């Protein structure tokens, strides 16, 4: 059923695709879904300064973008990298990729993150780390569509870390999604929107070991199905010190700064604070 749904989404023009996604998002809001409950709790934690009405408005808009993310994923996954590139209206900061230094891309779950690696892989080799899904069938389906051409997927385990290290040694681009709870191992508690969150240390450790440049990378979703704006900006993990704690905190801070620019496009439906908060 999921494959049929994604296949349907893949044949819709982007504008219609996003209209369809918006309808799904509005439905998630109306029916009081789990996605709505988690999003509402996360937004309350991160934006306590907003009124209840403004928080609710952000929840609704975030779910609309959640719906768009769902439907556009079918479009992105089932088309070629070259066709994916056609959805990009502008690419800010692309010149940072011309650096002779090894590069790690910090890619938060904001906008159309699935598009980022595929656009780059149209012309260069990229290795992206991912967290395998619990469903083996779904995981196999996504891996088949993500791991192709110049795009190599590395699982978030020892074998994946070896792939990442090899890619950096070969001066290939490496992408990490840093805003998921890494579990009991591989993370430390670090501030995120003035709240402690279990945060991955891998990016900071690899960056320090390999003397790389770190770039935050996101694809902003444009209104009315007009495509996406890609953005690259340098990140200074050592801004507030060279300890692992300070570097991880700096990473979270730059993600927070980005989210505050386009909060409605962040994936609020993920239980980001599950290590310190109960999601009822």
C-alpha positions, -999 to 999 in steps of 0.1 A, spaced: 0 0 0 28 24 9 46 16 -23 15 22 -43 9 55 -26 45 67 -32 42 56 -69 11 77 -73 29 107 -57 58 102 -82 36 109 -113 20 141 -99 35 175 -110 52 191 -80 25 217 -76 -3 191 -75 19 169 -53 22 196 -27 -15 204 -28 -21 167 -21 5 168 7 -11 199 22 -45 181 23 -29 151 42 -12 176 66 -45 193 73 -62 160 79 -34 151 104 -42 183 122 -80 179 122 -81 143 134 -58 149 163 -31 125 151 0 113 169 20 136 146 -1 165 159 3 156 195 41 152 193 45 183 172 24 203 196 45 191 226 78 198 208 67 233 198 56 241 233 90 231 246 109 250 220 88 282 217 74 289 252 73 326 243 46 320 217 9 324 227 -12 292 226 -28 305 194 5 311 178 18 277 189 -13 260 174 -9 279 142 27 267 139 16 231 146 -9 233 118 16 248 93 42 223 103 18 194 97 10 208 62 47 207 55 49 172 70 23 162 44 43 178 16 74 160 28 55 127 26 42 132 -9 73 148 -24 94 120 -11 77 96 -36 84 121 -63 121 125 -54 128 88 -48 112 76 -80 129 100 -104 165 103 -116 190 126 -100 191 148 -131 153 153 -129 156 161 -92 181 189 -101 153 205 -122 134 213 -90 162 235 -77 155 272 -84 187 285 -67 218 272 -49 233 295 -24 268 288 -11 277 262 -37 312 277 -39 320 263 -5 322 229 -22 351 240 -42 373 240 -11 403 216 -11 394 206 24 375 175 32 338 183 37 311 171 61 275 182 54 253 187 84 218 181 71 190 186 97 154 173 91 141 205 76 126 213 43 132 186 16 163 169 31 159 139 8 167 162 -22 201 174 -8 222 144 -14 206 135 -47 213 169 -62 249 167 -52 252 131 -64 242 141 -99 278 154 -104 299 141 -75 303 112 -51 284 116 -18 281 92 12 251 98 35 247 81 69 211 69 77 193 53 106 177 20 94 140 16 98 125 -10 121 105 -26 92 130 -45 70 106 -44 41 104 -6 42 141 -3 49 149 -24 18 125 -3 -3 141 30 7 177 18 5 171 7 -31 159 42 -40 185 60 -20 216 40 -27 223 45 -64 247 62 -87 271 85 -69 250 83 -37 262 58 -12 242 51 20 260 42 52 241 27 81 246 43 116 268 15 129 305 5 129 304 -6 92 287 28 83 314 47 102 341 28 82 323 38 50 323 75 61 360 74 70 368 59 36 348 85 17 365 113 35 399 98 28 389 98 -9 378 135 -6 342 126 -12 314 145 4 299 131 35 264 139 49 251 134 84 216 140 98 225 152 133 191 159 150 179 124 159 183 107 193 213 84 189 202 61 217 222 52 248 255 51 230 269 77 207 253 107 223 257 133 251 231 157 266 234 190 250 213 222 249 187 225 221 162 254 224 173 258 261 163 221 267 187 192 272 185 167 243 205 135 237 227 146 207 250 126 184 287 131 189 298 114 157 299 145 135 321 164 160 344 135 165 349 128 128 353 166 121 381 169 147 399 137 136 399 146 99 403 184 100 373 191 78 351 220 69 315 215 82 287 230 61 251 231 72 229 221 42 192 224 36 166 226 9 140 252 16 106 243 2 92 271 -19 54 280 -20 30 269 -47 51 240 -59 78 263 -73 106 240 -63 134 243 -37 162 267 -27 194 249 -17 216 265 9 251 259 22 266 278 51 299 271 71 296 259 107 323 267 133 321 238 158 349 254 178 332 287 182 327 283 220 356 259 227 374 228 216 358 203 240 334 177 227 306 192 248 311 227 234 314 214 199 281 194 201 264 224 217 276 246 188 262 221 163 228 222 180 229 260 182 234 263 144 206 239 138 184 259 161 193 292 143 182 276 110 149 262 125 140 297 138 142 310 102 117 285 88 101 267 119 72 254 99 94 233 77 111 214 106 102 178 114 84 185 147 66 151 146 98 134 158 102 127 195 134 147 198 133 151 236 123 116 245 154 113 267 141 140 290 104 143 283 75 119 283 53 119 252 18 111 263 
